Amino acid sequence: MEQFTINGHEVVDGDVKATGNGAHVYVPKRWRGADVKVVRTSDPDDE
């Protein structure tokens, strides 16, 4: 696993949910319009 340093304001720890042909990670509505980064911290489960 690689290590990254990211400067930011808040962290949300959540699960990725399947949606159509892709997936979603939900964040607070107040984050709309903000620049965000998503970092995968584990291998995906093969289903």
ABEGO torsion letter per residue (X at the ends): XBBBBBBBABBBBBBBBBBEABBBBBBBAAABGBBBBBBBABBBBBX
